[in-house]
Amino acid sequence: MDRKCNIIADNGCEMKISGIIPKINEDNLIKISNKGIYKRGLKDLESVSEAEISCSGEFVNISFGDIKVAVKDDFSGISCSCQSKTVCRHIITGLLILSECGVEASAETEKEPEPEKEIKSEKKDKSENKTIVPDKDYINEVISFVESVMKKGVINCNEGDIDTAVQLSLKAENTVHNNISLMLRGFSADIEKLNAKSAEFVSVNTFHLISRIYNTSLSIIKNSDSYEKLKILCSESKSYDDMANMSFIGLGAYPWSTKSGYAGITALLYCEDDHQIYTYSSSAAYIHEKTSDFNSIEYLSQSFKSHSHWQNSASMFQISGSSFRLFGGKANSQNRLSSSKNTFMNVSGFTTYSQITLIKDRLSAEKYLVEDDDYDYFAPVRTEKICIISAEEFRYINYDKVRQILEFSLYDGKNEYPCEILWNEQNRNAVSYIESLARKSMKLGRAFICRYINGVFVPVSLTYDNKINSFYFD
């Protein structure tokens, strides 16, 4: 059928269209939807007699009838005016129209190499002229505070020192010294635990923290004219780069809170394409009076089920417990996924026990039993490792009232794995769940997904009835 396409191609629209068209083919369209939706979209194409293609911001818009489809390159940020939360037949039709009519726009204007070179040169110049200006007065104030703490000893710190640390932290919040702000807030939280005689106070971690604040501050003063060094010492936003469309298996989620006043949820994801672990987190500050309940497990459990993530309003429950394909995703160097609203997940179903079985050899816990786990000043915060324990039974379970930790071991028929869950506001459901599970029967026959941290295994979730149970939120 001959179609009349009104192409409004300006402000670089041709380049956007030409970047999308090569990706529009049957395989890709079926991947982002399914065969049924693709066929319906293809059938609807026959009845479209007129369409308009335009650009707004980063999006290419395809309008036909009373429908408007918007798409970003690499199929990220797809939306339809019909308000569908998934890829609908209108989106398929719109993309097919774009591939058919958009060729005209992409052919109208040839790329001119010279202006492009000028743009690249301009960007390069901007990068070369980047500077970070440290607040030397603030840094010297921090150094004086830390030196006073070191002189009298951490054991002698009082409420006045806690207040000073908090004030210095607030002073640098959301500045280039935000990393020092976070460390100072962490130090104040440590002193509060020390004064309260809490089992959560760990002296070696506090000594490391105060040393790191001091060494970082001195290095900033020493390298105040070096952009490259200040880029490492000061706070800069962690960049997220576009990633290919990839398939993930949700491995569960766990709650957390930081000394610096943030609480949140992290979902663990196994990528079937590159066989790596990725994480996706959501967080909120609870340091203010109006948000103090954000740290409670009740609030975090509500957030776990809240549909507020990515373009299709997914919940952390869905993300952490489903197998899905991610479109338009972004990730940083630490494999943390971005919360960009241009990201879309296409869920294929709940994570199943058979899927866990297929990947358990890649995520074997056995290798960690022989790892050297001695404390290292230069790497005190270990990168957590994710593993799977196919547990046949509990071998031991005990709640240590002094350390406020639930200790237990999981036996897989060959090895015994030492496990711990610290009792706190976020973990109390998990502690109760494991204790209840052990009381019912020491026999298990379930797969536990665990984090391996500082020589012990910390369970995050387990498989049951072909689903992932993130028991921290039950």
N, C-alpha and C positions, 0 to 999 in steps of 0.2 A: 504494500500500500504506500502511495506517495504521501509523504508527510511534509507539512509546512513548518519549518523551524525558524523562529524568530530568535536570532542569537545576538544578545547584547554583550559584546566582547570588548571590554576596555579595562584599564588598570591591571594589566597582566592576567586577564581572564583566560586568554588563549593558552598561557603556560600552565595554568591550573588544570584546564580541560585536557590538554595534551598529556599531562602527568597521570590522569585518571584512566583515560581511554584504554591504554595497553593492559590494564588490570581487569577490564570488564570482559570476562569470558564465562562460558558455561560452568566450568569447574569452580571458579571463585564465587560465582553467584549462588551456586548450590551450597558451598561451604558456609557462606554467611546466612543462609536460610535453610532450605531443604528442597528436595526434588519437587514436592507438591507445590510449594510456594513459587518456585522457579517456573513451573509449567503454567500456573495461573497468571503470573506476571507476563509470561511470553504470550499467552492468549489475549490478555488485556491490551497488549501492544497493538494488536490488529485493529482495535477500535479507536486508536488515537490518531486524529487527523491533523492536529495542530499542537505545537509545544513551544515553550519559550525557555531559553537557557541564559542564565545571567550569573553574576558573581557578587558576593557580598562578604567582605573580610576574607577569611580563609576558605569559605565554602563556595561550591558551585551549586546553583539552584536550578532545578528542572521543574517547570510548571506545565501541567496539562489538565484540562478540565477544571475541576475545583480542587485538584491535588497539587501540593508543592513538596518536592523532595529536595533535601539539602545533603550534600556529601562533601567530605574533605578527601584529599588524596589518600590512597591506601585504604579506602573504604572506612576510615575512622570518622567519627562524628556524624554518622548517618541518622537522619530523622525524617519523619513524614508528618504532614499536617493532619493525617487521620488519627494521630495520637497513639498509634500502636507502640507498645513497649518493646516489640521485637521487630526483626526485619520482615516487613509485610510485602504483599504482592505489588503494591504501588512503588515501593523502593526498587524492586526488580525491574518493573516497567520503566521507571525513570532512568535507571542506569542503562538499560537497553536503548532508550531514546538518546541518551547522551553519547553512547558509543556509535550510534547511527548518524546523528545530526551534528555531533560535536566535532567531527572530522573537518567540517567546513571552517569552524573557528580556529582549529589548530593549524590549518593550512593557510589561513589568511595572512598571518604575520610571521616572517622568518626571524629567527633570533639574530641579533646583531652582536657580534663578539666584542667589539670595542667597548660599548657601554658596560657590558658584563665585567670586563677586565677592570674598568674604572671602579665599579662597585666593590669588587673583591679587594682592590687596592685600598679603597676607603675603609673597608672593614678591618683590614690588616692594620691600617694606621690607628684606628680606634683601639684595637687590641693592644698595640704597642704603647699607647698613651694611658693605659689603665693605671690607676693608683689606688692605694689604700692608705688612708691617713689615720694612724692610731692616735688615741687620746692619751698623750704621755702623762698628763696630770693624773688622770684616772688610774693608769697603770702603776704609777709611783705610789698612789694611795693604796692600791691592792698589795704591792710589795711591802709597804710599811706594816699593813695589817698582818700579813703572813709572817713577817719577821717577828712581830710581837707575840704571835701564837707560838712560834718555834722557840722563842726565848723562855716563855713560861711553861710550855708543854701543853699538849692537847688535853691531858687529864685535868688541867686547871682552868679550862675554858668555861665560861659562865654565860648567863643570859645576855650580858652586854656584848659578848663576842658573837653570839647567835644573831643579835639585832644588827651588829655592824656588817656581818656577812650578808644578811638579807638586804640591807640598804645598798651595799656595794653591788649586789646582784641586780637589784631593781634599776640601779643607775645605768647599767650597761645592757639592759634588756633590749633586744631588737636593734642593737648597734653592731659595729664590726667586732666588738668584744663580747658578743653574745655567748661564745663558748666559755669564756671566763665567768660570765654571769651564771651559766648553768652549773659550772663547777662550784662556785661559791654557794649557790643554793643547796647543792648536794652536801657541801661541807657543813652548812648550818643544820641540815637534817641529821647528819651524823652526830653532831654535838648534842642535839636534842635526844637522840637515842642513847648516847653515852650517859647523859645526866639522868635519863629515865631508867638506866640500868637495863635497857632492852637487849634481848638476845640477838637482835638484828644488827647491833653494832659490831663491826669487824675492824679491829685496830689497824691491821696491815693495809686494808683498803683506804682507810681515812688518811693514813700516813702517805700513801701513794698520791691521794687526791690533793692534799695540801702541798706536796712536793711538785706535783704537776702544775698547780696554779702558779707557784713561785717560779719554776723553770720557764714556763710559757711567758710569764710577764717579763722576766729578765731578757728573754730572747726577742720579744717584741721591741723593747727599748734598744737592744743591741742591733737589730736589723730593721730599724724604722725607715730606712731608705731603700730597702729591697722589696720590690713588689712580689717577686717569686716566693720569697721566704714568708712575707706577711700573708700571702695567699694561703699558706699552710697553717700559720699561727693564728690567724684571725678567722672570723666566721664568714663564709661565703655560701651561697645557696648551692645545694648539691644538685647537679644537673641531671635531668632525666632525658634519655635519648629514645628515639623511636625504635621499636622492636618489631620483628616480623610477627605475623599472625601465628600464634602457637597454642598448643593444647596443654591443659593443666589438669592435675588430679588434686583435689582438696584433701589435706591431711589433718584437718582440725584447726582449732584456734585456742588462744589462751589470753587472759587479761594480764595487764601489767601496770605498774606505776613507777615513776621516777622520783629521785630525790629533789629534782628541780621543779616538781609540782605539776606533772602531767600524768594522765592515766589514759589507757586505751586498750585496744584489742589488736592482736596480730594473727593473721591467718597464714598457715604454712601450705605451700603449693609445690607440687612436684611437676616439673615440665617434661612432658613426654618427648619433646623435640630435641632438647640439648641435655636432658637427664640431670638437670641442676635443681636445687631448691630455691624457690623465690618466696618472698614474703609480701603481704599487703597489710598495711596498718591504718587504723583510724585512731585519733587521739583528741583529747581536750584538756585544757588547763583547769585544775581544781584548786588553785592557790587563792582565788578570790572568794569572798564570803558567799556570793550568789551562786558560785559553781562548786561549792565544797562537796556536794553530794555526787559529783561526777566521778569520785574515787570509789564509790560504793559498788558492790557487786550487783545490787539491784539495778542501778543505772546502767552498768556495763552489760547486764543481761538484756535489758531493753534495747540498748544500742546494737547488741549482737543480732537481734531480729528486725532491726529497723531497715527499711528499704530506702537507702540513701546513697548508694555507691554506683559510680560509673553512669553511663548514659541510660542504661535500662533499669536504674534504681534497684540494684541487687542488694541483698542483705549480706552481712558477714556470715550468717548461717549458711546461705547459698554458696558463697565464695569458698568457704572453708570445708564444705561437705559435699561438693559436687565435682563432676568432671565436666570441663567446658573448654571451648575454644575462645581465645581472646583476640579481639580485633582492635587495631588502633592503640595498642598498649605502649606504654613507656616504662623504662626501667633505668635505674642508676647502676653504678659500678658494683654496688653491693647486692644486686638482684632484688632491690625493693621496687615494687610496682607503684606507678603513679596513680593518684586518685582522679586523674583528668576525666572530665565529663565527655570527652571525645572517645573514651574507651568503651567498648561494647563486648559483653560476654554472651556467648551462645551456649546454653546449658544442654548437655546431652543426657544427664541423669545424676542420681546420687553416686558418690564414690562407693564402690563395691569391695567386698572382701577379696574377690578374685583379682581386682586391680592392685590391691595392696600386696597380694601374694606374688604378682608378677614383678613388682619393683623392690621387694624386700631384700633380695640379694645385693642390689645396688646400694641399699641403705642399711646394710648389716650393722648391728650393734656390737658384734663380736670383736671387731678390730679395735674398739676403744678400750677393751679390757686390758690391753697390753701397752697402752700409750703412756709415755712419761708425762706426768701432769704436775711437775714441780712448779712452784710459784716463780714468776719471772717479773721483775720490776718493770721491764720495758714492754711487757704484754700481759698486764694483770687482768684485763677484761678479755676473756677468751671469746673468739668467734664461736657461737654456738653451732653444734653439729646436730643434724637431725637423723634419727635412725628408727628402725622398726624392730621390736622384740615380739616374737611369736611365743607368747607366754603360755605355758601349760598349767602353771600353778604359782601361788604365793608360797615362798619358803619361810618368810619371816615378816612380821609386821609389828611395829611398836611406835607409840607416840612419845617422843622425848619432851617432857614438860619443861625441862631447863632450856633446851635449845629451841623449843616450840617448832619442832619439825617432825613430820610423819615419816618414819623410816620403814622401808620394806624392801623385799627383794623379789624379783621375778625370775622364774626358772623356765628355760625353754627346752628342757630335756638333755641339754649338754652343758650349758653355762648358767651361772647365777649372776644376775645383774643388780647391783645396789641402786636403790631408788630413793628419792627424797621429795617431799613437798613441804615447803615452808608454810606454816600457818600464818595467814594475814587476812586482811579484809577481802582481797581479791581471790584468795585461794581456799576460803573456808568451805565452799561447796565441794571442791575437789577432794579435800581432806575427808569430809563426811562421806563422799561417794566411795572412795577407796576403802575406807573402814567398813562401810556397809557391805561392799562387794566381798571383802575378806570374811566377814561374819557369816554371810550366806554359804560360802564355800571357798576353800583354799584352792580348789580346782578352777581353772580358767578356760583355756582353749581359745584365747582371743589375741589379736595383734594390737600391741600398744605402740603408738607413735610417740617418741620421746625426744627431748632435747638433752644433749650430753654437755653438761656444764661443770667445770672444775672437778672432774673425777666421778661425778654421779649422774644418773639418768633421771630426768624430770619428765614424767608422763604428761602429754598434752591431750591425747584423745585415745580412744580405742574403737575397734570395729565391732559392730553387733548388728544382727539382722540385715546384713548387707548395707549398713549405713555407718557413717562416722559419728561417734558420740563425743562431742566436746564437753566433757562433764564439769568443767569449771562454771558453766552457765546454767546448769540444771537446778 
